[in-house]
Amino acid sequence: MALAGVWPFAGGETAGQPSGQAASARYVDVPPMVVTLRSADGRQHFLKLHFVIVASDSAQVGRITSAMPLILDTLQSFLRELRPEDLSGSAAVFRVKEEILVRLRDALGHDGVNEVLIQDLIEQ
């Protein structure tokens, strides 16, 4: 069972990237994560998160894939500290995305990860 899927971008240019960068851009799928959120009211709240890491170049893809256990561990502790109110409002996805990007760059280095693309962010 593979931990992550890797998809090369199959279509020339990506939005905002010159064609030379598009050919080397790679996407690493992070397995969906489900965590219990902290809650002051005693009720159980869950968060399901699925996202894709945009590697800075194809050389970083293997490095990111091999570091997947470290990535998942790093993000589990961050996600478990979130509260339901942290996920409310229109800027919640942006804040979560930025926090994930900071943690990925701390774990993998600043030159390995360009972006985080949120696929699913479901709070129950």
Order of alpha helices (4+ residues) and beta strands (2+ residues): beta-alpha-beta-beta-alpha-alpha-alpha-beta
